[in-house]
Amino acid sequence: MSKLNVSLPISSLSLGQVSLNFLRELHAKKVDCAIFPIGNVDISAFSMTEEFKAWIQDSINNRYAKMDRKAPTLRCWHLNGSEIKNSDRQLLYSFHETDTMTNEELSIIRHQDHVMFSSSYSKDIASVNGAENVSSSPLGVDPEVFDMGKELFSKDVTHWALVGKAEFRKSTQRIINQWCKLYGNNRKHQLTLLIYNPFFSKEQNDGVLASSYGGPKPFNVNPLPHLKTNKEVNSLLNSIDIDLSGLSMAEGYGLPSFNATAIGKWSIVNNITGHKDWANEKNSIVIKPTSKVPCYDGIFFAQNSQFNQGNFWNFTDEQMIDAMRRAEPLAKTPNLEGKKLCETHTYSKTVDNILSKIL
């Protein structure tokens, strides 16, 4: 049985979702793990067997006894904060969204034995800036995300959704504003918003939505409270026709739009950064960016910082509106090409790629 030190977050946030799926596959592959959680452990969002839950708990409780300096370490985290190593050899699985790498980011990359990015775009940015110990491997379809075979929200209403954190990078306010201009107060359309940023206060989260409508909230826009479980999120994705989350200007991968596409929904996708590793003309409504904008939002991307500098890939409002109109006729048709992602993109393959680099 292989031994592995594992350092990662276990939570309902995006990195926590990825990490839990890494652990699920490591458990299935019978890898003996010493788990060093990053931050507080919160498994309340996940559905898991008691046996898997007990394995995680045991691997955490006995991490110091199991820790082996000669065993490799898998760390799943941002570049910022990954100067820490739990053993002599470490593979960092990481995420990056901008079009450049800072000297500090490159130094941390070189500090690792290997860095595997979630997207080939990030790997290429690192490579062109001189990093040689890098590769990429796409993520897989979460087993908690699946086609439930349910009847759609309504046969007569096109159901759109925007899912994810409220953030400049994700074009949150622009997407809502343009959708409201096109379909607001139209009974044949509904927009469900699952927008929540855990780093914002309730007032800030509410303010993002209130300022996005361009006036009073249209009656056919439905903001949901924060959903606490993956089961609830999966139920939402199964009820929609078209996902708008892929209109983000930059993603390490883009889990909401990827998951929606994989269960047969249609996603409008800004086809750059992490999206390019799973979206194409057959399985998505693709738009191509036309310009770049500085990434700085003063919150998650601060100018003159040692990390996360550069630009995002932008598109015009006209492109967004055109894509919505192209998506509309597809609303009630299953995305069969999208469903193929369940076979081509699996966490088993991702973890096999990771283990091939460190064991």
N, C-alpha and C positions, 0 to 999 in steps of 0.2 A: 504494500500500500504506500503510495507516494505521500510525502509530508510537505505541508505548505503553510507558511505564515500568511495570514490574510488581513489586510488593513483597509477598511471601507466603511461607509455610512450605512446604517440599516434604518430606513425611515420611508415615509410616503413621498418625499421629494424625489425628483427625477433621478439623481445619483443613487438614492436609496433604493429605488425601483430596480435600477440596473444591477446594483450590488446584490439584492436579494435573489435575482435570477442567476447571477454568477454562483452564489452559494447553493442554490437549488441544483445546479448542474455539477458542482464540485461534490455535493453529497451523492448525487446519482452515480458519479464516476468513482466513488469510494476513495476520495482524496482525504487524508487525515489533516484537518485544518486546526490551526491555532488562530482564532478570530480576535482581532483587535479592533473593536468598533470605533469609528470616528464620530464623536458626538453621542447624544443619547440614543439608545435603542428603542425603536417604536415599531412594532409589528402589527399594530391594530388595523392597518389598511389591508393586510394580506389574508388570503385564504391559504392555509397550509395544513398538512397532516400533523398530528401530535408527534409522530416520530421525527419528522423534519424539524419541528419546533424544538424538540428535546435535543436534537443533534446540534442545532445552533447554540442553545443554552449551554450545553456541555462544552462546546468548542470555545465559548467565551469564558466560562467559569474556569476552565483548565488551561487557559492560554499561556500562562507563565510556565506551567509545568511542561506544556507541549512545545513551547518556543525553542527553536533550534537555529542557531546562528548559521549553520551550514545548509539549512533548508532554504529554498528561495522564498521570496515574499512577493505576493500579488497585492498591489495597492491600487485602489480605484478612487481617484480624487482629481481635483484641479491641479494644474502645474503649481500654482501658488499654494504653498504648504506641503509640497511633496519633496522637500529637501530631507525629510525624515526617512530613515531606512531601518527596518526591523531586523535585517540580516545582511550578510555579505552581498547577496545578489537580489536585485529587485526589478520586477517589471511593473511599470506604471501604466495603467489603462486610464487615459485622460481625454478631456474634451477641450476644444478651443474654437472660437467663433470668428476672430478678426482676420484681416488679410496680412498680418505681419507677426513676427515674434520679437520680443524684446531680448536684450542681452541676458537679463535675469532669467527669463523663461528658457532660453537656450542653455544657460548654465545648469539649470535644474534638469533639463532633458539629458544633458551629458553626464550628470551625476548618477543617472539610472543605468542599469545594465541594458535595459530596453524600454522604449516607450511605444505603446500601441494606442493609436488614436481611434476614436469612434468613427472618423471619416477620413477618406482618402484626401479630401481637400486640406485638412489640418496637417496630415502627414506630409503633403507636398509643400505646404508653407514652411514647415520645419526643415524639410530637406533643402529647399532653395535658400534657406538662411544658414545652411552649413551643418545641420544635425544629420548624423549618419546612422545612429542607433534607433531608427524609427520605422514603424510600419502602421498599418491600419487594419481593422477588422470590424465589419458592421455588426450592429446589435441584432437581436432576434425578436420574434413576436412573443410577447408575454403570454404564458399559458392561461392567465386570468382574463385575457382579452380574446374573445371568440364569438363567432356568429351564433346567436341564441335562437335563430330561426323564428324570431318574433315578427308579428305584423308591424309595419312601420307606424309612426306617429299618426299619420292620416294619409289616406290615398289621394285626398284633394288638396293637401297642403304640403308645400316643399319645406322640409325641416332642415335648417342650417344650424351649425354649431361653431362656436369659437371656444377652445379649451386651452388653458395654460396660465402662466403668470402674467400679470399686467406689467408690461415692460416696453420701453422704447424699441429695443431690439426686435421685439415680436410684433411691432406695428399694431398693437392692440387698439389704440384709439382711432387710428386711420381706418382700420378694417371695419369697426363698428360704425363709424361715421359714414363711410361710403355705402355700406349695406343699408343703413337707414335712409340715405338719399335715394337709393334705388328701389327698396322694397318696404320702407317704413309705412305702417298702417295699411298694408296690403294683406287682405285676409287669406290670400293664396300662399302666403309665405310666413314662416316663423323663424326667429333667430333665438337660439338658446345660448346663454353665456355662462360658462363655467370658468370664471376669471377670478383668480385669487392669488395674491402674492404674500407668502407667509412673512416676508420681511417688511411689509407695510402694516400700518394700523388699519382698523376697520374703517375709520374715516378716510384714510388714503385710498383704500380699495374702492369704497363707495364713490369717492371723488373721481377716480379714473373713469368709471362708468358714466356718472352723471355728466361729465364734460365731453363725453364721446358722442352723444346722441344728436348734437346740433340743435338742441331745443328740448321740449318735453319728451320723455321716453315714449316711443311709439307703443301702441297696445300689443303689437305682435313681437316685441322683444322681451324675453323672459330670463332675467338674471337668476341663477340658482345660488343657494348658499354653498359654502365649501362642502364637497362630498368627501366623506371620511374613509370610504372603502373602495378598493378596486372593483368590487362587485357592482357598486352603484355607478361608477364611471363607465363600466362596460355596458350596463343597461342603457345609459345615455347614448353611448356610441351606436348601440344597436337600433336606437329609435330615430337616428338622423338619416338624412339623404346626402348632405354635402358638408364637408369639414372645411373650415377657413384657416385653421391653425398653421398650415403650410405657407401662409403669406408672411411669415417671419422673414426678416432681412438676413438673419444668420442663425444657424443652429449647429450644435455638435452632432445632432441626429434628427430631432424633431419627433419625439415619441407620440404625441396626440395624433398628428396627421398620419404617421406611419401606421399606428394601430388601427385607426379608422379605415385606412386603405386596405389593410390586411384582412379585415372582416367584410370587405366588399362594398365599402362606401366610396364616394368620390371626394377627392381632396384637391383643392387648388393649391399649387405648390410653386413657390419662388425657387426655381431649379438651380440652386447653387449651394455651397457649403455642404453640410451633412445630408441634405435632401438628395444630392446627386447619387448617393450610394443605394438608393432604393426607388426613387421616383423616376418615371420616364413618360414618354408621350402616350404609351398604351395604358398605363395604370393610373394616370393622374391628369388633371387639367394644368398644364405647365405654362408658366410665364418665365421669361428670361429677363434678368435684371439689366437695366440700362445705364446705371450710374452707381457711384459710391457715395456714402455719407459718413462723416466722422462718427465713431462708435460712442462718443462720450455722452452719458446721460446724467453725470454727477452723482450717481447712486451705485451702480454696479460696474460702470466703466468710467473711471475718473482720469481726466487729462493729466499727463506728466507722471503717471504712476509707473511702477516697475512691471506691472502686469496689465494685460488686456488693453493694448494700444492698437490704433489703426482704424480701419473702416469696415462698414457693413455694405452689403450689396442691395441697392435700392431699385424700385420700379415706380412707374407712374400710376396715378389714380385711374387714368384711362385704361391702363393694362389690367388693373384690378377689376374694374367694372366690366370690361370685355370678357375676362375670365369667368366672372359670375354668370354672365349671360350665356357663355358657352357651357357652363356646368349645369345650368337649369334644366335643359332637355334630358339630361342623363339621370335626373334625380330618382326616378323610380325603377331604374335598371340596375341589376347587380354588377358590380365591378369584378368580373371573373379574373382579369389580369392582376388586380390588386390582391385577390385571395391567394395567388401563387406565392406571395411573400411568405406565407406560412410554411412553405416547403423550402424556399431558397434562403430564407433568413431565420436561423434558429440560434438560440442561446447555446445549444450543444456545440454547434460549429464555432461560435465565438470562443467558448471556453477551451475547446480543442486547440484553437489557434493560439490562445494564451499559453496553455500548457506546453505546446510545442516549442515555445521560445524560452521557457524557464526550467522545465524538468529534464 
